[in-house]
Amino acid sequence: MWLSAVKLLGRYQGRNGQIEIVEYSWDGTRVYFEEGVRQSQATPDGESVFTYVKLMDELLSRSEQILVLGCGGGNLATRLSRLGKRLTIVDNNPISFVLAHKFFELPDELPCIVSDFRKFVFDDRTYYDGIAVDVGGPGFRFTDEFDAATCDAIRSRLAPGGRIVMNVTVSNDIDPTPDRIAARLAGEELRTWIVDEQGIEDRNAVIACMPEKTLGSPAALDRIMRHSHERWAIRRGRLRSRDLPFGSR
């Protein structure tokens, strides 16, 4: 009975493994699985059901020209585009762009660049007032991929007043990953916040690196968190760049 409630829309081979797109009959949402890991879930018109995507949307509300690192189902980019943002999307898996257009309503006119995100930020010369980072997948190691040099290169693409918002996976409450990456991304110029669910294992956490002393619109963020029926909360980053051990900055 459960199998009849799930419709396989397509199976594809990507650079990081097998991708399956399925549709749930009970709510009509579509899910992008990569090697069995749920990477995206959205309504057929591309609206994500994930709270972290909605939080990233809100945290980037002041930005107009945004670099999006990572595609998957393209739900973050689709939402930002509908809010009138000018986007450049980068992903090393070209099939992701095809599937985002076919199944999740990613707008056709958006610039989609096939590249490793690290190579792109080291080579790029454009400045953005917002950078959204949502990369990952099976076997992805955030601390290794977002070393100090890579984080410096990402921050160097910011225009004055720009901000970085990133989704990371957190193992548990004592996992230092979000704080370490936040400190690397922020350098000495930006302030850091972490938005996540304490007590939940293998959870998403949103890193926000901002030039302002306050984190966006607290009321808007609070509405998103309350509507989710999850235990999201905001805290300040626990580390600054100068707190990191020499050689890991």
C-alpha positions as CSV (number, residue, x, y, z in Angstrom):
1,M,0.0,0.0,0.0
2,W,2.8,2.4,0.9
3,L,4.5,1.7,-2.5
4,S,1.3,2.6,-4.3
5,A,1.3,6.0,-2.6
6,V,4.8,6.8,-4.0
7,K,5.2,7.3,-7.7
8,L,8.7,7.1,-9.3
9,L,9.0,9.9,-11.8
10,G,12.5,9.2,-12.9
11,R,15.8,7.5,-12.1
12,Y,19.0,9.1,-13.3
13,Q,22.8,8.7,-12.9
14,G,24.5,11.8,-11.5
15,R,28.2,12.5,-10.7
16,N,27.6,11.7,-7.0
17,G,25.5,8.6,-7.5
18,Q,22.0,7.6,-8.5
19,I,19.2,10.2,-8.3
20,E,15.5,9.3,-8.0
21,I,12.6,11.7,-8.3
22,V,9.5,10.5,-6.5
23,E,6.0,12.0,-6.0
24,Y,3.9,11.4,-2.8
25,S,0.2,10.9,-3.5
26,W,-0.9,12.1,-0.1
27,D,0.3,15.7,-0.6
28,G,1.6,15.9,-4.1
29,T,5.1,16.8,-3.1
30,R,8.1,15.7,-5.1
31,V,11.4,14.5,-3.6
32,Y,14.9,14.5,-5.0
33,F,16.8,11.5,-3.6
34,E,20.6,11.1,-4.2
35,E,21.9,7.7,-3.2
36,G,18.9,7.4,-0.9
37,V,19.5,10.8,0.8
38,R,16.6,13.3,0.6
39,Q,18.2,16.4,-0.9
40,S,15.0,18.4,-1.8
41,Q,11.3,18.1,-1.2
42,A,8.8,20.6,-2.8
43,T,5.4,21.1,-4.2
44,P,5.2,20.5,-8.0
45,D,5.5,24.3,-8.5
46,G,8.9,24.3,-6.7
47,E,8.0,25.6,-3.2
48,S,10.2,23.8,-0.7
49,V,8.7,22.1,2.4
50,F,12.0,22.4,4.2
51,T,12.2,25.0,7.0
52,Y,15.8,25.7,6.4
53,V,15.1,26.8,2.8
54,K,12.5,29.2,4.0
55,L,14.9,30.6,6.6
56,M,17.6,31.1,4.0
57,D,15.0,32.9,1.8
58,E,14.3,35.4,4.6
59,L,17.9,35.9,5.6
60,L,18.7,36.9,2.0
61,S,15.7,39.2,1.7
62,R,18.0,42.3,1.7
63,S,20.1,41.0,-1.2
64,E,19.4,41.6,-4.8
65,Q,22.2,39.9,-6.7
66,I,22.8,36.5,-5.3
67,L,25.3,33.7,-6.0
68,V,23.7,30.3,-5.3
69,L,26.2,27.5,-4.7
70,G,24.4,24.2,-5.1
71,C,21.3,23.3,-6.9
72,G,19.7,19.9,-6.2
73,G,16.0,20.4,-6.9
74,G,16.6,24.1,-7.2
75,N,14.0,25.0,-4.6
76,L,16.1,27.7,-3.0
77,A,16.9,29.3,-6.3
78,T,13.3,29.1,-7.5
79,R,12.0,30.9,-4.5
80,L,14.6,33.6,-4.6
81,S,13.9,34.1,-8.3
82,R,10.2,34.5,-7.6
83,L,11.1,37.2,-5.0
84,G,12.7,39.2,-7.8
85,K,16.4,38.4,-7.1
86,R,19.0,38.2,-9.8
87,L,20.7,34.8,-9.5
88,T,23.7,32.9,-10.7
89,I,23.5,29.2,-9.8
90,V,26.6,26.9,-9.6
91,D,26.6,23.1,-9.3
92,N,29.1,20.4,-10.4
93,N,26.3,18.0,-11.3
94,P,24.8,19.0,-14.7
95,I,21.8,16.6,-14.3
96,S,20.7,18.6,-11.3
97,F,19.8,21.6,-13.5
98,V,17.9,19.3,-15.9
99,L,15.9,17.8,-13.1
100,A,15.2,21.1,-11.4
101,H,13.8,22.5,-14.6
102,K,11.8,19.3,-15.4
103,F,10.3,18.5,-12.0
104,F,10.6,21.5,-9.7
105,E,9.9,24.5,-11.9
106,L,13.3,26.1,-11.8
107,P,12.9,29.1,-14.2
108,D,14.6,28.5,-17.6
109,E,16.1,32.0,-17.8
110,L,18.4,31.7,-14.7
111,P,22.1,31.4,-15.4
112,C,23.2,27.8,-14.5
113,I,26.9,27.1,-14.4
114,V,28.4,23.6,-14.2
115,S,31.5,23.9,-12.0
116,D,32.9,22.8,-8.7
117,F,31.9,25.5,-6.3
118,R,35.4,25.9,-5.0
119,K,36.9,26.4,-8.5
120,F,34.1,28.9,-9.3
121,V,34.7,31.1,-6.3
122,F,38.5,31.1,-6.8
123,D,38.1,32.1,-10.5
124,D,35.1,34.4,-10.3
125,R,35.5,38.2,-10.4
126,T,31.8,39.2,-9.9
127,Y,30.6,40.7,-6.6
128,Y,27.3,39.7,-5.0
129,D,25.4,41.2,-2.1
130,G,24.2,37.8,-1.2
131,I,25.8,34.3,-1.3
132,A,23.7,31.2,-0.6
133,V,25.5,28.0,0.0
134,D,23.6,24.7,-0.1
135,V,25.9,22.0,-1.2
136,G,26.4,18.4,0.1
137,G,25.5,14.9,-0.6
138,P,26.6,11.3,0.2
139,G,30.0,11.4,1.8
140,F,30.3,15.2,1.8
141,R,32.6,16.5,4.6
142,F,31.8,20.1,5.3
143,T,34.8,20.9,7.4
144,D,37.2,19.6,4.7
145,E,35.3,21.2,1.8
146,F,35.0,24.6,3.5
147,D,38.6,25.1,4.6
148,A,40.0,28.5,5.4
149,A,41.1,29.3,1.9
150,T,37.7,28.3,0.4
151,C,35.8,30.4,2.9
152,D,38.1,33.4,2.3
153,A,37.4,33.0,-1.4
154,I,33.7,32.9,-0.9
155,R,33.8,36.0,1.4
156,S,35.9,37.8,-1.2
157,R,33.0,37.7,-3.7
158,L,30.9,39.9,-1.4
159,A,30.1,43.4,-2.3
160,P,30.1,46.0,0.6
161,G,27.2,45.2,2.9
162,G,26.8,41.7,1.5
163,R,25.9,38.6,3.4
164,I,26.5,34.8,3.3
165,V,23.8,32.2,4.3
166,M,24.7,28.5,4.3
167,N,23.0,25.2,5.1
168,V,25.2,22.6,6.9
169,T,24.5,19.2,8.3
170,V,25.0,18.9,12.1
171,S,25.6,15.5,13.8
172,N,24.5,16.5,17.3
173,D,24.6,19.3,19.9
174,I,28.3,19.2,20.4
175,D,29.2,19.1,16.7
176,P,31.5,22.1,16.2
177,T,31.0,22.2,12.4
178,P,28.6,25.1,12.1
179,D,30.6,27.4,14.4
180,R,33.9,26.6,12.8
181,I,32.6,27.2,9.3
182,A,30.8,30.3,10.4
183,A,34.0,31.8,11.8
184,R,35.9,31.0,8.7
185,L,33.2,32.5,6.4
186,A,32.9,35.6,8.5
187,G,36.5,36.5,9.0
188,E,36.9,39.6,11.0
189,E,34.3,41.6,9.0
190,L,31.0,39.8,9.6
191,R,28.9,38.8,12.6
192,T,27.6,35.2,12.8
193,W,24.4,33.4,13.9
194,I,23.4,29.8,13.8
195,V,19.7,28.8,13.4
196,D,19.0,25.1,14.1
197,E,17.1,22.5,16.2
198,Q,18.9,21.7,19.4
199,G,18.6,18.0,20.5
200,I,18.0,16.7,16.9
201,E,20.7,14.4,15.4
202,D,21.8,14.7,11.8
203,R,19.9,18.0,11.4
204,N,20.2,21.0,9.2
205,A,21.6,24.2,10.5
206,V,21.6,27.6,8.9
207,I,24.7,29.7,9.2
208,A,24.2,33.5,8.7
209,C,27.2,35.8,8.3
210,M,26.0,39.4,8.3
211,P,27.4,42.9,8.4
212,E,24.6,44.1,10.6
213,K,24.4,44.0,14.4
214,T,21.0,42.3,14.3
215,L,19.8,39.2,12.4
216,G,17.4,40.4,9.7
217,S,13.7,40.6,10.8
218,P,13.3,38.6,14.0
219,A,9.5,38.7,13.6
220,A,9.7,37.2,10.1
221,L,12.1,34.5,11.2
222,D,10.0,33.7,14.3
223,R,6.9,33.2,12.1
224,I,8.8,30.7,9.9
225,M,10.1,28.8,12.9
226,R,6.7,28.7,14.6
227,H,4.9,27.6,11.5
228,S,7.2,24.7,11.0
229,H,6.1,22.9,14.3
230,E,9.8,22.2,14.8
231,R,12.2,23.3,17.5
232,W,14.2,25.9,15.6
233,A,16.1,28.5,17.6
234,I,18.6,31.3,16.9
235,R,21.9,31.7,18.7
236,R,25.1,33.7,18.1
237,G,28.1,31.9,16.7
238,R,30.4,30.7,19.4
239,L,33.7,31.4,17.6
240,R,35.4,34.2,15.8
241,S,38.1,33.7,13.2
242,R,40.8,34.7,15.7
243,D,39.6,31.9,18.0
244,L,40.4,29.1,15.5
245,P,43.7,27.2,16.0
246,F,46.5,28.4,13.7
247,G,46.4,26.5,10.5
248,S,42.6,25.8,10.6
249,R,41.6,29.4,10.0
